[in-house]
Amino acid sequence: MGDNRELRQAVIGWLRHARTLPPIPQLITDAALTTRPEWETLSNAVAQTAPIADHRDLYAKSDGDWLPASRALLGQSGLGTVTRLVARGVQVPEEEVADSFLAFCTRPAPAVESWLLLNGDLPKGTRIPLGRYTLQTFTADELRQMDPMPALHTLQPGGLDHRLLAGAPFIHAPDPDRASDRSSTHWFDNVGPRPEARHWRALLPLLLWSPELLHIDAVFNVERGRYLGLHQHHVPTTIQIYEDCSGGQEEVEVRAVRCFDVTPAELPRLQAFCTAVTAKIDAVMDGTTSDSSLPKKRAKRLERAARHLLQAYQRTHSDYSVWEQEADELHLDYVIALEALMASPKDDHAAGISQRIRSRAAALFSTPPARERVETLVQEAYSARSRYVHGDVLKDRGEGEKQASLRAVRLLAREVILRWLVLTPYDTEDLATLLDAAADGTRRERTIEEPLRAFFTTTPPQDSNQL
């Protein structure tokens, strides 16, 4: 490893040389900058301080030799942008720029992370583990310091204002299967399923916590200290009007926050709930490596139910608003989620499956009125699903009634998944068998009522009194 002072001094010398460049940015591209004789001094200092053996990502092959790559050193680091600003006469903090560039070159290549921007509002300092994921809020300064060149945000207006994302809830995790890709966000990409399906194990505990609609607003790739792919035009915003001290009004662009909110007082409950539910999801998904077929099928059914529920949530704009053309299709998603969990591998699917799904879903609830309501909702959902798959349209209801019915089925599917997670065995015992036997009062109390009561007492969701 070379002397860091040599590279630092080379950067400051480069910035001072930039004052002599022509002040026309389009004429001094990164490629043009590498033709300057002063570039070799900077490049050699990088090679001495950050050799290829330790920093392969900073190098590229040129004429058969591995040399420091201008794409990384000027483009990714932000040094090229700073150089063009200096050429235009902008005053830059040379020491800060040199320190940022030195850190860029000498730190290990960071892991590629997937970041999901959620639509809610969580307290400052939130940090909740969700298996391999983390739910976290960041300050504007914390986000700025993840950029390779933090000084650019004061030197070059028009980029992402990190204040827009201060306090925004992100789910993030290292994504070792994804290569570094700095093209843009990854919302509709061609690699694997959509993000709500790919990251369902992190999203499901939050969805089960609250009846409010959870959405992914945007998806980013992040390499801390190398690339922060948060783009302003991908962040949903709205205009907030404030009164200034003189009595006038000021319009400020802010992040659009929808209904998924958590107060500081609720945060410990949310953390306890997420820990408990994540452990139950992990226990079920451990069945994928079991030698027995039932745990494997159970894991596949949970994943299928979660993916369909999350897919339907992502397409639901508000509590009583989905595209009319999609309303019937969303019924299908909810029925698939219910059937995935309530069906048993031992069932004869030729007859009576809808009745079994109704009775098993109802058995998850304690009171006769709740069980009767669940049976009615499941029956209505099956009827809507059948008419849809047979090419009919639900013409017997007004649009408002259809939307209300769809909301009720959405909340039921969510509640069924939570109760299924609480009750399901992790061995070779079948929950469907236990639910079918729920008519036995003594057995019902031991296998259904007691576990549900214990869970909702110790780790209640936000709406623990709903059903």
N, C-alpha and C positions, 0 to 999 in steps of 0.2 A: 504494500500500500504506500502510495507516495505521500508527500507532504501536502496537507490540505491548504496550507498558506500559499503554496505556489498556484494552485487552481483558483483560490479566492482572488489573488492578485491579478491573475490572468483575466478573470471576469471583469474586474474593475478597469483594467487596461482596455478591454474590448469595449466597454461602455464609453470610455473617454474617446476611443477611436470613432465610435458611432456618431459623435458630434460633427465629424468631418464628412459624413455620408450625405448624398443628395437628399433633400427633404421631400421626396416623392415616394410614398410607401409602395406603390405598385411596381416601382423599378428596383426595389431592394427586397426581393423575395428571399426565402431561406436559401434557395439554390444560388442566387446571386451573392449572398453574403459569404458563402463558402469559397468564392473565387478571390476574396480579399486575402492578401498575404498574412494579415493579422489572425485569420482563422486558424492557421497552422499552429500558432502559439497556443491558442485556446485548446485546440484539439489534442496537442501533445500533452498539455497539462491534465486533461481528462484521462488520457491513456496512462499517465503516471499515477494519478490518484485513484482511479477506478478501473483497474485492469480487466480485460475481457473475462478472465477466469472467474471473477466475482460478480461481474455485471454484464452478462452476455446480452441483455436486452438493450444496452446502450450502443451496440455495435452493429455494423452491416458490412457485407463483403463488397470491396471495390477494387477492380483490376486484380483479383486474386488475393487481396490482403483484407484482413479484418481491421476496420478503422472505426473510430467514433462516428456515429451516424448523425447527420444533420437533422434528420427527421425527428430524432429523440432530443438532441441537444438544443435545437432551435425551436422546433415545432412543439413537441410535447412539454418541454420545460417552460415555455413562454418566453425564453430569452430572445427569440426572433422578434416577437411582438414588442418587447421592451426596446430592442435595438431600433426598430422603426419609429417608436415614439421619441427616442432620443434624437434621431435624425430630424424629426419635425420640431425639435426645440423644447420638448416636454422635459421638465425637471424630474428625475427619478431618484429614489433613495438608493444610491449605489451599494451601500453596505447591506441593506436588506435584500436587494436583488442578488448580490453575491452569495449571501448566506443561503437563500432559497435554492439557487442553482447548485451550490455545494451539497446541500442536503439531497437534492434530486439525484445527483450523480453518485453519492456514496451510500445512500440507504439501500438495503436489499430490495429487490423487485417485490412489490406488494402482491398479495393475492387478489385475484379478480373477485369482486363481490357483486351480488345482485341486490339492488335496493328497490323496495316497493313503497311508493308514497301513498299513504292511506288518506281517506277523506275526512278523518276526524280531528279532534282537538284533545290532546293529552297534556297533563301537567309538565312543567319544566323539570328536567332531570329524570324523566321516566327512562328506566332501563330494566326490561323484563325478559329473562331467558325464555325461549320457546323451542326447546330442543336445540338443534344446531343453529337456529335463528335467534335474533334479538329484536325486540320491539324497543325503539329508542327515539327520544327527541333530542335535538341538537340546538345549541345557540348559534347565532349567525357567525360568531367568531370561530366556533368549533368547525363549522362547515368551511369557512374561509381558509383555515389552516390546513385543510386537507388538499387544497389546490397546490400544484407545484410552484406557482408564483403568486402568492397572496397579494403582493403589491399591485398587481394589475387591476384589482377591483377598485382602487382609488385613482389609478392613472388613466383607465380607459372606461368611461361610462358607457352604458348600453348593454353590458353583460348581465349575467344573473345577479340580481340583488339578493344576497343571502338572507337579508332580513325577511324576505318573502317566505322563507322556509324555516325561520326561527320558531321552534316549538312544534313543527310539523311532525306527525308520527311516521316513522319509517320502520319497516321490517327489513333487516339486512342479514346476510349470511355469506361466508365464502362460498364460491361456486367453482370448485376445481375442475368441473367438467366443461366449463366455458372458457374458450381462449380469449385473450385480450382483444376487444373489438371496440374501437373508439368512434364508430360511425355515427351513432345517435342513440336514442332510446331503443329498447327492445320490447315493443308492444306486440305488433303483429310480425313476428319473425317466423322463419321456416324451420327452426330447430326445436322440435319437441312441441308439447302442448302449450296452450295459452298460460299466462302467468298465474291466474287464479287456480288453474289445475296443477301446474308444476309445483306451486308453493302451498298446497292445500294444508299441509301439516302445521304450518305456522299460522295460517289464516283461520282455521276451524276453531281453535279456542276463543279467538276474539269474536267470531260470529256467534258462538254459543253463549258468550258472556252477556250480550245485549240484544234486544229485539230490534234495535235501530239498524238501518241498512249500512253494512260495511262495504266499501268500494275500494278498488285500487285505482288511483287517479293517474299514476304514471309508473314506469319501470325504468331503472337506470343501471348501467354498469359503472362501477366505481373501482378505482385503484388508488388507494389513499396515498397522497403525496405525489402521484403520477398523473392521475386523470380523474376528474370529478365530473361525470357526465350528467350534470343537472342543468337542463336547458330551460330558460325562462318561459319560452313559448309552449312548453309542455306542462306547466304548472297552472291548474285552473285558478283564475283570479276573479275578483269582483271589485267594485269601487265602493269604498267606505267614505262617507262624508263626515268630517269633523268640524267643529266650530273653533276658530282660532281666538286668540286673546282680544282681538279687536272687534269680535262679534261677527266676523265674516265666516265663510265656509271654505274648507279646503278638501279637495278630493284626493284620496290616497288609494293606490292600488294595493290590495291585500289578497292573500291566499283565500280562496273560497272554502269555507269550512261548513261541512254539512252536519248531519245529525248525530254522528257517532262520537259522543263526548264522554270524557271521564274527568270527574272532579278530583282535586287533591285528596279529599276525604275518601274517595272510592279506590284510590290507587292501591293501597295494601290489599283490599279485597280482590281487585283485579289480578294482582300478582299471585295471590294464593290460589285463585280459581284457575289461572293459566297453568300454574305448576301442577295442580291436580289433574286437569284435563289432558295436558301434554303427556303426563305419566301414563294415563289410561290409553291414549292414542298409541304411545310407544309400545305398551304391553300388547295391544292388539296387533300392531304391525310386526312385532317380533315373531308372530305366527308364520310369516312368510318363509322362515328358515326351519319350520317344524317338520318333523317326519310324518306328522298326521295331516290328513287332508282337510279336516274341519278347521283348524287354526289358519291354514293357508287360505281357505275360502272366506273365512271371517275377515281376514286382512283385506282381501280383494273387494269384499262387499263394502267395508268401511270406506275404502278409497273411492269406490264408485259412487257411493252415496254423497260423500263430501264434495267430489268434483261436480256432480250434477247440482247440488245445492249452491255451491259457490258460483257456478256458471249462471244459474238463475238469478242470484243476487246481483251479479255484475251487470245484468241486463234489466234490472229493476231500478227505475230512475228515482222514485220516491215511494212512500208507503202505499199510495193509491195511484201510481202512475207507471205503466209500462206501455210500450208500443202496442196499439190495438192488434196489429198483425201478429204479435208474438205472444199475446196473453195465453192462448190455448197451448202453444208450444211450451210455455213455462209450467203449465199444469203437468205436462209430461215429465219435465225434469223433477218436479217434486214427487210425483208418483214413483218414478224410478228410484229416487233416494229412499222413499219409504219401503218399497218392495225389496230393495237390496238388503236392508237390515232386518225386515220382518219375515222374509221368506226363510225357509230352512232347506238345507241340501236334501233333506229326506222327503220334502213335499212332492206330491204328485201335481205337477203344474197343468195337467190336463183339465182339472175341474176344481172349483172352490177356492182358487187362490185369493181372489179379492176378499172373500169372507174371512179367510185366515188372517190376511193383512189387517183388516178392520178390527178383529177381535184381539189380535196381539198388540196392535198399537194402543187400543183402549186399555188393555191390561197394564200398561205402563203408568196409568194414572190412578189416583187414590179414591176419589169420590165417585159415586154413581152418576151425578150430573156431568162431571168431567168426562167419564167414560162414554156416556151417551153422546155428548157433543163430539168427541173424537170419532166415534163410529159414523156419525152423520157427515163430518168433514171428509173422512176418507172415502165414504160412499160417493159424495158429490165430486171429489177429485177423480175417482175412477170413472165416473160417468162422463166427466169433461174429457178425460184422457181418451176414453173409448170413442166418443164422437169425433174427436180430433183425428185419431189415427185411421178412422174409417172415412175420412173426407168430409165430415159434417162441420158446421160452424155453430157455436153456441148462440143461437138466435133467440132463445127463450128468455134472455135476461138483458136488462139495460147495461150500458157500459159501466156505470157506477157500481151496480151490484156485482158484475163480473170482477171488477178490480178488488172490491171488498172480499169476495170469495177467494181470490188469488192470494191476497194478503193473509187471510186466515190459514190457508194451506201452507204458505211459506213459514209462518210462525209455528204451525204444528210440526212440519218436517224438522225444523230446528230443534224443537222440544223433544221430539222422538229420538233424534240422534244423540242429544245430551243424555237422556235417560237410558238409552241403549248402551252408551259408553260406561255409565255408572254401574249398570247391572250385568253386563255381558261377562261370562266366564272367560278365562284366558287359557283353559285347558281344552279337553275334548268334549266338555259338556255343551249342549246346545241351548242357547237362551230361548229359542222358539218353544222348546219342550217345556221349559219353566213357565213361560207365558201361557201356554195352552192349559197348564195345570193350575192357573191362578184362581180358578173357582174354589179351590180348597182354601178356606179361610186361614187355617194354621200355617200352611205352606206359603201362602201369599204373604203373610206378615213377615215370615223369615227371609224369603228369597227376593221380595220386591219392596215391601213397605220399609223395612228396617234399613237396607242399604241406601234407599233414596232419602229417607229422613236424615241419616247420618251425613250424607254428602251435602244436602241442602242446608243443613245446620252449620257445618264446619266451613264449607266453601261455596256459599250461595252465589248465583249469577246476579247481575244487576236487577233482573225482574223476577226475583225468587218467588213472588206471590202471584204470578200470572196464572198458573194452573195447578 
